[in-house]
Amino acid sequence: MSLVYRWLVTITMALATMAPGLAEEFSFEAETVFALGASDFARGRLPTGARPEEGDWRANSSTKSLDALPLPLGEAWLEIGPEFVRGSLRVRAEATALPGKPIESRYGVGLFGDKGYQAMLVPAHQKVQLLYRGEPLAEATFAQQPGATFQIELTALYLEEQVYLQVRVLELKDEDDGESDDEKEESQPAIVHLDPHDRREMPLAGSACLIAVPFSGKPVQFSAVVLEKLTVSEGE
Protein backbone atom coordinates (compact mmCIF):
# COMPACT_ATOMS: atom_id res chain seq x y z
CA MET A 1 0.00 0.00 0.00
CA SER A 2 1.10 3.55 -0.63
CA LEU A 3 2.25 5.68 2.29
CA VAL A 4 -0.50 7.53 4.08
CA TYR A 5 0.31 10.83 5.76
CA ARG A 6 -1.17 11.67 9.12
CA TRP A 7 -0.62 15.17 10.45
CA LEU A 8 0.14 15.31 14.16
CA VAL A 9 -2.18 18.10 15.16
CA THR A 10 -1.25 18.87 18.77
CA ILE A 11 -0.64 22.64 18.97
CA THR A 12 0.84 24.81 21.68
CA MET A 13 -2.32 26.95 21.93
CA ALA A 14 -5.13 28.24 19.76
CA LEU A 15 -4.09 30.92 17.26
CA ALA A 16 -6.72 33.34 18.53
CA THR A 17 -5.15 33.41 21.98
CA MET A 18 -1.64 34.16 20.78
CA ALA A 19 0.13 37.44 20.00
CA PRO A 20 -1.57 39.83 17.55
CA GLY A 21 -0.84 38.93 13.95
CA LEU A 22 -0.72 35.14 14.32
CA ALA A 23 -4.31 34.78 13.17
CA GLU A 24 -3.57 36.56 9.89
CA GLU A 25 -3.63 34.47 6.76
CA PHE A 26 -0.66 34.35 4.43
CA SER A 27 -0.45 33.21 0.86
CA PHE A 28 2.79 32.41 -0.90
CA GLU A 29 4.30 30.86 -3.97
CA ALA A 30 6.93 28.16 -3.44
CA GLU A 31 9.96 27.60 -5.66
CA THR A 32 12.06 24.48 -5.05
CA VAL A 33 15.74 25.48 -4.91
CA PHE A 34 17.22 22.23 -3.61
CA ALA A 35 16.02 18.63 -3.31
CA LEU A 36 17.47 15.23 -2.45
CA GLY A 37 15.80 11.85 -2.91
CA ALA A 38 16.48 8.12 -2.99
CA SER A 39 18.46 8.26 -6.24
CA ASP A 40 20.88 10.77 -4.71
CA PHE A 41 21.77 8.38 -1.87
CA ALA A 42 21.74 5.10 -3.84
CA ARG A 43 25.28 5.72 -5.14
CA GLY A 44 26.69 5.50 -1.62
CA ARG A 45 28.34 8.93 -1.86
CA LEU A 46 27.35 12.21 -0.26
CA PRO A 47 25.39 14.10 -2.93
CA THR A 48 26.45 17.47 -4.30
CA GLY A 49 25.11 20.27 -2.12
CA ALA A 50 25.26 18.25 1.13
CA ARG A 51 28.03 19.68 3.31
CA PRO A 52 28.81 18.00 6.67
CA GLU A 53 29.68 20.54 9.38
CA GLU A 54 29.70 18.23 12.39
CA GLY A 55 29.36 14.50 12.98
CA ASP A 56 29.74 11.50 10.69
CA TRP A 57 27.38 11.50 7.68
CA ARG A 58 27.11 8.65 5.16
CA ALA A 59 24.97 8.00 2.10
CA ASN A 60 23.42 4.55 2.65
CA SER A 61 22.97 2.80 -0.69
CA SER A 62 20.95 -0.10 0.77
CA THR A 63 18.31 2.06 2.51
CA LYS A 64 18.67 4.98 0.04
CA SER A 65 18.99 7.42 2.91
CA LEU A 66 21.43 9.96 4.31
CA ASP A 67 22.55 8.65 7.70
CA ALA A 68 23.86 10.57 10.72
CA LEU A 69 25.98 7.91 12.40
CA PRO A 70 26.09 7.61 16.20
CA LEU A 71 28.90 9.33 18.06
CA PRO A 72 29.13 9.50 21.88
CA LEU A 73 27.18 12.65 22.90
CA GLY A 74 27.93 14.17 19.51
CA GLU A 75 25.71 16.42 17.41
CA ALA A 76 25.56 15.80 13.67
CA TRP A 77 25.00 18.88 11.50
CA LEU A 78 24.80 18.92 7.70
CA GLU A 79 24.14 22.00 5.55
CA ILE A 80 22.13 21.72 2.34
CA GLY A 81 21.54 24.02 -0.60
CA PRO A 82 22.48 27.68 -1.05
CA GLU A 83 22.83 30.32 1.65
CA PHE A 84 20.01 32.84 2.13
CA VAL A 85 19.86 36.21 3.92
CA ARG A 86 16.56 37.46 5.40
CA GLY A 87 14.51 35.17 3.18
CA SER A 88 11.16 33.39 3.47
CA LEU A 89 11.92 29.69 3.29
CA ARG A 90 10.57 26.22 3.96
CA VAL A 91 12.56 23.05 4.53
CA ARG A 92 11.23 19.53 5.04
CA ALA A 93 12.68 16.07 5.28
CA GLU A 94 11.61 12.54 6.07
CA ALA A 95 13.54 11.06 8.99
CA THR A 96 13.70 7.87 11.02
CA ALA A 97 15.56 7.46 14.31
CA LEU A 98 16.37 3.76 14.49
CA PRO A 99 15.44 2.51 17.97
CA GLY A 100 18.15 1.68 20.47
CA LYS A 101 19.19 2.15 24.08
CA PRO A 102 19.64 3.77 26.51
CA ILE A 103 18.65 7.24 25.21
CA GLU A 104 16.49 8.00 22.18
CA SER A 105 17.92 10.22 19.45
CA ARG A 106 16.85 13.81 18.74
CA TYR A 107 16.64 15.01 15.15
CA GLY A 108 15.18 17.64 12.86
CA VAL A 109 15.71 20.38 10.28
CA GLY A 110 16.86 23.99 10.37
CA LEU A 111 16.99 27.27 8.45
CA PHE A 112 19.73 29.95 8.35
CA GLY A 113 22.46 27.69 9.75
CA ASP A 114 23.41 27.55 13.43
CA LYS A 115 22.42 31.23 13.86
CA GLY A 116 18.83 30.57 12.79
CA TYR A 117 15.88 28.32 13.63
CA GLN A 118 15.56 24.59 14.18
CA ALA A 119 12.58 22.21 14.42
CA MET A 120 13.49 19.13 16.47
CA LEU A 121 11.70 15.93 17.43
CA VAL A 122 12.52 14.80 20.98
CA PRO A 123 11.16 11.24 21.38
CA ALA A 124 12.54 10.82 24.92
CA HIS A 125 10.17 13.59 26.09
CA GLN A 126 7.45 13.00 23.47
CA LYS A 127 7.80 16.57 22.14
CA VAL A 128 8.53 18.64 19.08
CA GLN A 129 10.50 21.84 19.70
CA LEU A 130 11.10 25.09 17.84
CA LEU A 131 14.50 26.55 18.68
CA TYR A 132 16.44 29.72 17.90
CA ARG A 133 20.23 29.25 17.98
CA GLY A 134 19.66 26.07 19.95
CA GLU A 135 17.47 27.72 22.61
CA PRO A 136 13.79 26.67 22.83
CA LEU A 137 11.16 29.17 21.66
CA ALA A 138 8.10 26.88 21.76
CA GLU A 139 7.18 23.22 22.02
CA ALA A 140 4.25 20.83 21.68
CA THR A 141 3.68 17.39 23.14
CA PHE A 142 2.67 14.34 21.14
CA ALA A 143 3.25 10.56 21.13
CA GLN A 144 6.16 9.14 19.12
CA GLN A 145 6.74 5.42 18.72
CA PRO A 146 10.37 4.19 18.48
CA GLY A 147 11.44 3.66 14.89
CA ALA A 148 8.54 5.62 13.34
CA THR A 149 9.21 7.71 10.25
CA PHE A 150 8.20 11.38 10.24
CA GLN A 151 8.14 14.21 7.78
CA ILE A 152 9.40 17.34 9.56
CA GLU A 153 8.71 20.75 8.03
CA LEU A 154 9.90 24.18 9.17
CA THR A 155 8.56 27.36 7.54
CA ALA A 156 9.93 30.86 8.17
CA LEU A 157 8.03 33.78 6.60
CA TYR A 158 10.19 36.90 6.84
CA LEU A 159 7.68 39.73 7.29
CA GLU A 160 8.16 43.48 7.79
CA GLU A 161 8.71 43.38 11.55
CA GLN A 162 8.52 39.71 12.50
CA VAL A 163 9.34 36.19 11.40
CA TYR A 164 6.28 33.95 11.25
CA LEU A 165 7.40 30.42 12.12
CA GLN A 166 5.48 27.21 11.63
CA VAL A 167 6.41 23.59 12.38
CA ARG A 168 4.51 20.65 10.93
CA VAL A 169 5.14 17.00 11.78
CA LEU A 170 3.66 14.26 9.64
CA GLU A 171 3.88 10.58 10.57
CA LEU A 172 4.33 8.27 7.58
CA LYS A 173 2.24 5.10 7.78
CA ASP A 174 1.60 2.06 5.58
CA GLU A 175 -2.12 1.94 6.27
CA ASP A 176 -5.18 3.79 5.03
CA ASP A 177 -6.71 5.95 7.76
CA GLY A 178 -9.61 7.18 5.64
CA GLU A 179 -8.51 10.83 5.65
CA SER A 180 -8.84 12.70 2.37
CA ASP A 181 -5.88 14.61 0.94
CA ASP A 182 -7.73 17.91 1.56
CA GLU A 183 -8.25 17.04 5.24
CA LYS A 184 -4.55 16.26 5.65
CA GLU A 185 -3.53 19.55 4.03
CA GLU A 186 -5.87 21.52 6.32
CA SER A 187 -4.59 19.94 9.54
CA GLN A 188 -3.17 22.39 12.04
CA PRO A 189 0.60 22.81 12.47
CA ALA A 190 2.24 21.49 15.63
CA ILE A 191 3.77 24.90 16.48
CA VAL A 192 3.09 28.47 15.33
CA HIS A 193 5.26 31.30 16.67
CA LEU A 194 6.08 34.95 15.95
CA ASP A 195 9.65 36.09 16.49
CA PRO A 196 10.40 39.85 16.40
CA HIS A 197 13.29 41.11 14.28
CA ASP A 198 14.74 43.28 17.03
CA ARG A 199 15.60 40.32 19.28
CA ARG A 200 18.52 39.42 17.00
CA GLU A 201 21.96 40.99 16.99
CA MET A 202 22.66 39.84 13.43
CA PRO A 203 20.41 39.32 10.38
CA LEU A 204 19.22 35.82 9.56
CA ALA A 205 21.73 34.33 7.15
CA GLY A 206 22.90 30.84 6.32
CA SER A 207 21.94 27.54 4.76
CA ALA A 208 19.21 25.03 5.54
CA CYS A 209 20.39 22.02 7.50
CA LEU A 210 19.70 18.53 8.79
CA ILE A 211 20.42 17.97 12.49
CA ALA A 212 20.67 14.85 14.62
CA VAL A 213 21.92 13.79 18.03
CA PRO A 214 22.11 10.00 17.62
CA PHE A 215 22.21 8.91 21.26
CA SER A 216 20.82 5.40 20.77
CA GLY A 217 23.84 3.74 19.19
CA LYS A 218 21.87 3.64 15.93
CA PRO A 219 21.89 6.15 13.05
CA VAL A 220 19.24 8.71 12.23
CA GLN A 221 18.21 8.30 8.59
CA PHE A 222 17.07 11.22 6.42
CA SER A 223 15.41 11.07 2.99
CA ALA A 224 13.18 13.14 0.66
CA VAL A 225 14.78 16.49 1.54
CA VAL A 226 13.29 19.64 -0.03
CA LEU A 227 14.20 23.33 0.38
CA GLU A 228 11.82 25.96 -1.02
CA LYS A 229 12.07 29.72 -1.44
CA LEU A 230 8.76 31.43 -0.65
CA THR A 231 7.31 34.65 -2.09
CA VAL A 232 4.89 35.92 0.55
CA SER A 233 1.79 38.12 0.42
CA GLU A 234 -0.25 38.92 3.53
CA GLY A 235 -3.98 38.29 3.59
CA GLU A 236 -6.53 40.95 4.39
C-alpha positions as CSV (number, residue, x, y, z in Angstrom):
1,M,0.0,0.0,0.0
2,S,1.1,3.6,-0.6
3,L,2.3,5.7,2.3
4,V,-0.5,7.5,4.1
5,Y,0.3,10.8,5.8
6,R,-1.2,11.7,9.1
7,W,-0.6,15.2,10.4
8,L,0.1,15.3,14.2
9,V,-2.2,18.1,15.2
10,T,-1.2,18.9,18.8
11,I,-0.6,22.6,19.0
12,T,0.8,24.8,21.7
13,M,-2.3,27.0,21.9
14,A,-5.1,28.2,19.8
15,L,-4.1,30.9,17.3
16,A,-6.7,33.3,18.5
17,T,-5.2,33.4,22.0
18,M,-1.6,34.2,20.8
19,A,0.1,37.4,20.0
20,P,-1.6,39.8,17.5
21,G,-0.8,38.9,14.0
22,L,-0.7,35.1,14.3
23,A,-4.3,34.8,13.2
24,E,-3.6,36.6,9.9
25,E,-3.6,34.5,6.8
26,F,-0.7,34.3,4.4
27,S,-0.4,33.2,0.9
28,F,2.8,32.4,-0.9
29,E,4.3,30.9,-4.0
30,A,6.9,28.2,-3.4
31,E,10.0,27.6,-5.7
32,T,12.1,24.5,-5.1
33,V,15.7,25.5,-4.9
34,F,17.2,22.2,-3.6
35,A,16.0,18.6,-3.3
36,L,17.5,15.2,-2.5
37,G,15.8,11.9,-2.9
38,A,16.5,8.1,-3.0
39,S,18.5,8.3,-6.2
40,D,20.9,10.8,-4.7
41,F,21.8,8.4,-1.9
42,A,21.7,5.1,-3.8
43,R,25.3,5.7,-5.1
44,G,26.7,5.5,-1.6
45,R,28.3,8.9,-1.9
46,L,27.4,12.2,-0.3
47,P,25.4,14.1,-2.9
48,T,26.4,17.5,-4.3
49,G,25.1,20.3,-2.1
50,A,25.3,18.3,1.1
51,R,28.0,19.7,3.3
52,P,28.8,18.0,6.7
53,E,29.7,20.5,9.4
54,E,29.7,18.2,12.4
55,G,29.4,14.5,13.0
56,D,29.7,11.5,10.7
57,W,27.4,11.5,7.7
58,R,27.1,8.6,5.2
59,A,25.0,8.0,2.1
60,N,23.4,4.6,2.6
61,S,23.0,2.8,-0.7
62,S,20.9,-0.1,0.8
63,T,18.3,2.1,2.5
64,K,18.7,5.0,0.0
65,S,19.0,7.4,2.9
66,L,21.4,10.0,4.3
67,D,22.6,8.6,7.7
68,A,23.9,10.6,10.7
69,L,26.0,7.9,12.4
70,P,26.1,7.6,16.2
71,L,28.9,9.3,18.1
72,P,29.1,9.5,21.9
73,L,27.2,12.7,22.9
74,G,27.9,14.2,19.5
75,E,25.7,16.4,17.4
76,A,25.6,15.8,13.7
77,W,25.0,18.9,11.5
78,L,24.8,18.9,7.7
79,E,24.1,22.0,5.5
80,I,22.1,21.7,2.3
81,G,21.5,24.0,-0.6
82,P,22.5,27.7,-1.0
83,E,22.8,30.3,1.6
84,F,20.0,32.8,2.1
85,V,19.9,36.2,3.9
86,R,16.6,37.5,5.4
87,G,14.5,35.2,3.2
88,S,11.2,33.4,3.5
89,L,11.9,29.7,3.3
90,R,10.6,26.2,4.0
91,V,12.6,23.0,4.5
92,R,11.2,19.5,5.0
93,A,12.7,16.1,5.3
94,E,11.6,12.5,6.1
95,A,13.5,11.1,9.0
96,T,13.7,7.9,11.0
97,A,15.6,7.5,14.3
98,L,16.4,3.8,14.5
99,P,15.4,2.5,18.0
100,G,18.1,1.7,20.5
101,K,19.2,2.1,24.1
102,P,19.6,3.8,26.5
103,I,18.6,7.2,25.2
104,E,16.5,8.0,22.2
105,S,17.9,10.2,19.5
106,R,16.8,13.8,18.7
107,Y,16.6,15.0,15.1
108,G,15.2,17.6,12.9
109,V,15.7,20.4,10.3
110,G,16.9,24.0,10.4
111,L,17.0,27.3,8.4
112,F,19.7,29.9,8.3
113,G,22.5,27.7,9.8
114,D,23.4,27.6,13.4
115,K,22.4,31.2,13.9
116,G,18.8,30.6,12.8
117,Y,15.9,28.3,13.6
118,Q,15.6,24.6,14.2
119,A,12.6,22.2,14.4
120,M,13.5,19.1,16.5
121,L,11.7,15.9,17.4
122,V,12.5,14.8,21.0
123,P,11.2,11.2,21.4
124,A,12.5,10.8,24.9
125,H,10.2,13.6,26.1
126,Q,7.4,13.0,23.5
127,K,7.8,16.6,22.1
128,V,8.5,18.6,19.1
129,Q,10.5,21.8,19.7
130,L,11.1,25.1,17.8
131,L,14.5,26.6,18.7
132,Y,16.4,29.7,17.9
133,R,20.2,29.2,18.0
134,G,19.7,26.1,20.0
135,E,17.5,27.7,22.6
136,P,13.8,26.7,22.8
137,L,11.2,29.2,21.7
138,A,8.1,26.9,21.8
139,E,7.2,23.2,22.0
140,A,4.2,20.8,21.7
141,T,3.7,17.4,23.1
142,F,2.7,14.3,21.1
143,A,3.3,10.6,21.1
144,Q,6.2,9.1,19.1
145,Q,6.7,5.4,18.7
146,P,10.4,4.2,18.5
147,G,11.4,3.7,14.9
148,A,8.5,5.6,13.3
149,T,9.2,7.7,10.3
150,F,8.2,11.4,10.2
151,Q,8.1,14.2,7.8
152,I,9.4,17.3,9.6
153,E,8.7,20.8,8.0
154,L,9.9,24.2,9.2
155,T,8.6,27.4,7.5
156,A,9.9,30.9,8.2
157,L,8.0,33.8,6.6
158,Y,10.2,36.9,6.8
159,L,7.7,39.7,7.3
160,E,8.2,43.5,7.8
161,E,8.7,43.4,11.6
162,Q,8.5,39.7,12.5
163,V,9.3,36.2,11.4
164,Y,6.3,34.0,11.3
165,L,7.4,30.4,12.1
166,Q,5.5,27.2,11.6
167,V,6.4,23.6,12.4
168,R,4.5,20.6,10.9
169,V,5.1,17.0,11.8
170,L,3.7,14.3,9.6
171,E,3.9,10.6,10.6
172,L,4.3,8.3,7.6
173,K,2.2,5.1,7.8
174,D,1.6,2.1,5.6
175,E,-2.1,1.9,6.3
176,D,-5.2,3.8,5.0
177,D,-6.7,6.0,7.8
178,G,-9.6,7.2,5.6
179,E,-8.5,10.8,5.6
180,S,-8.8,12.7,2.4
181,D,-5.9,14.6,0.9
182,D,-7.7,17.9,1.6
183,E,-8.2,17.0,5.2
184,K,-4.6,16.3,5.6
185,E,-3.5,19.5,4.0
186,E,-5.9,21.5,6.3
187,S,-4.6,19.9,9.5
188,Q,-3.2,22.4,12.0
189,P,0.6,22.8,12.5
190,A,2.2,21.5,15.6
191,I,3.8,24.9,16.5
192,V,3.1,28.5,15.3
193,H,5.3,31.3,16.7
194,L,6.1,35.0,15.9
195,D,9.7,36.1,16.5
196,P,10.4,39.9,16.4
197,H,13.3,41.1,14.3
198,D,14.7,43.3,17.0
199,R,15.6,40.3,19.3
200,R,18.5,39.4,17.0
201,E,22.0,41.0,17.0
202,M,22.7,39.8,13.4
203,P,20.4,39.3,10.4
204,L,19.2,35.8,9.6
205,A,21.7,34.3,7.1
206,G,22.9,30.8,6.3
207,S,21.9,27.5,4.8
208,A,19.2,25.0,5.5
209,C,20.4,22.0,7.5
210,L,19.7,18.5,8.8
211,I,20.4,18.0,12.5
212,A,20.7,14.8,14.6
213,V,21.9,13.8,18.0
214,P,22.1,10.0,17.6
215,F,22.2,8.9,21.3
216,S,20.8,5.4,20.8
217,G,23.8,3.7,19.2
218,K,21.9,3.6,15.9
219,P,21.9,6.1,13.1
220,V,19.2,8.7,12.2
221,Q,18.2,8.3,8.6
222,F,17.1,11.2,6.4
223,S,15.4,11.1,3.0
224,A,13.2,13.1,0.7
225,V,14.8,16.5,1.5
226,V,13.3,19.6,0.0
227,L,14.2,23.3,0.4
228,E,11.8,26.0,-1.0
229,K,12.1,29.7,-1.4
230,L,8.8,31.4,-0.7
231,T,7.3,34.6,-2.1
232,V,4.9,35.9,0.6
233,S,1.8,38.1,0.4
234,E,-0.2,38.9,3.5
235,G,-4.0,38.3,3.6
236,E,-6.5,40.9,4.4
